[in-house]
Amino acid sequence: MPTTTEEKLIDIKFKLDMYYSLADSPESTLEKIEDVIKPKANLNENQQVVLEWLKNNAEWGTPTGLIHELTKRNSMAAERIITAHDQLTRLEQFQILSAFAEWGMKNDQED
């Protein structure tokens, strides 16, 4: 069974294979991979779970509405997402808000 480090390396290798094409320069490929990996590098597992949920549901509602959804007891989020969110400290929550905002500003299609 792979260790956590091995799992991360496998994930990076998968992303490298997914993002690299012969049409891209190595620099362009590296930038794409860094955009995917960098935001997660400093987040713990619970933060990553919550951030991924926020990203996956970004088109469903407003950014602040999604944050509010995590605090509701009758939330549409899966129990594991709610549990991960409930275990975060205030500082960890601010870090998620920052990462989500950074991701949103890079990926928002709205003019």
N, C-alpha and C positions, 0 to 999 in steps of 0.2 A: 504494500500500500504506500503511495507516495506521501512524502512529508509535505508540510505547508509550503516550504521553500520550493520543493519540486513541483508542486501544483502551480505555484506562481510562475515558475519558469515555463511550464507546459502552456499556461495561459498566454504568456508573452510570445512564445513560439507560435501559437495558434494565431494570435493577432498579427504577428509579423507575416505569416503566410497569407492571412486574409487581406491585409492592406497593401502588400507589395505587388506591384505589377511591373512588367518590363517597361511600360510607358512612364513610370514614375522615376524620378531621380532618387538616389539613396537618402538625400536630405529631406525630400518631400515625404518619403515613407517614414523616416524617423520622426518628423513632426506629427504625422498622423498617429503614430503609435504613442508618442509622448502625450498627446491630447487625451488618449484613452487611458493610459496608465497613470499619469501624473496626479490627477485629482484623487485617485484611490490610494496613492502611496503613503499618505500621512493619516489616513482614516482607519479606525479600528473596524472590526468585523460588523458590529452593530451599526456603525455609521455608514459603512458600505451598503448594507442591506437597505437602510432607509433611503440613502441617496439613489440607489438603483430604482427603488419604488417610485421616488419622486420623478426621476427621469422618464421611466416607463409610462407614467401617467401624466406627463406634462401637457399633452394635447387634450386631455380630458377636462381640465379646468384651469383656473388661474393659479399662479405660483403660491399666492397666499392662501387660496382656497385648499390647495393640496396640503399645506402645512396644517391648516385647521382640521382637515380630515383625519390626520394622524392622532389628534387629541380627542376625537369623539369616541365614545364607548361603542356606538353602533356604526363604526367606520366600515367603509367598503374594503379597506385594506385587510389583508390576511392577518391572522392572529400572530404569526411570527414577525410580521412587520411592526405591528403594534407593540409587541413585547420588546423588540429591538429598540424601538423609539423610547419606550418607557424606561429602559435601562441607561439611557444617555444622561450624562451630566449637562449642566447648562453650557459649559465650555464646548463640549462635544456637539451640542445642538447648534451653537453659533458656527462651529466649523462646518457643519453640514449646510447651514444656510449660505455660508460663503461659497462652498463648493457648488451648490445648486445654482446660486446666482451667477457664478462664473460660467458654469456650463450653459445656463440659459442665455446669457448674453452672447455666447459664441454660436449657439445653435438656433436662436429664435428666428423664425422665417418671417415674422410680422414686420412690416415697414413702419 
